[in-house]
């Protein structure tokens, strides 16, 4: 049986074994508020904060931008210095898009 070459607990070189990692927080955000993520333009999404009190603008999949963008503090002050990092709002949009692609592929395969 083949095994994965990606170490358990890592994604893009960053460990997410701890409950406070960006990846685990993004998954929590998608699970609790994914239904509130709105695509308002081809590459622009409105993403709620984890507590639902604020919203953030996420640009994802833009041909004019070299990377995804979010206007949250984490993205503005921390992840801009490291292009390998994404905030939880960008990652939540990535999860949403991946889930949509999976549903689309499943429907296409059923035809």
Secondary structure, DSSP 4 states (H G I P E B T S, - for coil): ----SSPTTEETTEE--STTSHHHHHHHHHHHHGGG-EEEETTEEEEE-TTSS-EEEEE-S-SS-SS-EE-SHIIIIIGGG-TT---HHHHHHHHHHHHHHHHHHHHHHH-
